[in-house]
């Protein structure tokens, strides 16, 4: 809010306050008792408007700090309907980022790739296989047919791992089952909050 807007807002607050007190804000004289602004209902509403404007001013001058990850992940079916399927295969992390971005809430915890992988394991799309001294997730035949691909990749620390990617078909399967993938995080609608 720039200084011009702030001055206008402060003037609106002052005018509304004076009107709610039965004072003409232009010349600061009392209005007649018969004047419409002296009706009790009107004065109550004007006082409400004044308080609302003061609150708005305070919010503009001192915005709340948004702490990333302070709100649990949740998404409505309406928000999810905006998902754009990618013809390029996506990693679970990228898929989660795109879904989280649909929510439009920077304070929300992001959706987790581990939720997707757990659901895929439970439903026979992935399996664990030995990989050196560790176990890694790899697509089953069902997973491969549905659109999961696996490729060896090198992590930031140089360790090798199996990178899973999901084609558009597999993205559709995950999105259409998202309420099961992430449990109760799919809300009925914004009105139910």
Buried (B, 14 or more C-beta within 10 A) or exposed (E): EEEEEEEEBEEBBEBBBBBBBBBBBEEEEEBEEEEEBBEEEBBEEBBEBBBEBBEBBEEEEEEEEEEEEEBEBBBBEEBBEEBEEBEEBBBBBBBBBBBBBBBEBEEBBBBBBEBBBBBBBEBEBBBEEEBEEEEBBBBBEBBBEBBBBBEEEEEEEEEEBBBBBBBEEBBBBBBEBBBEBBEEBBBEEEEEE
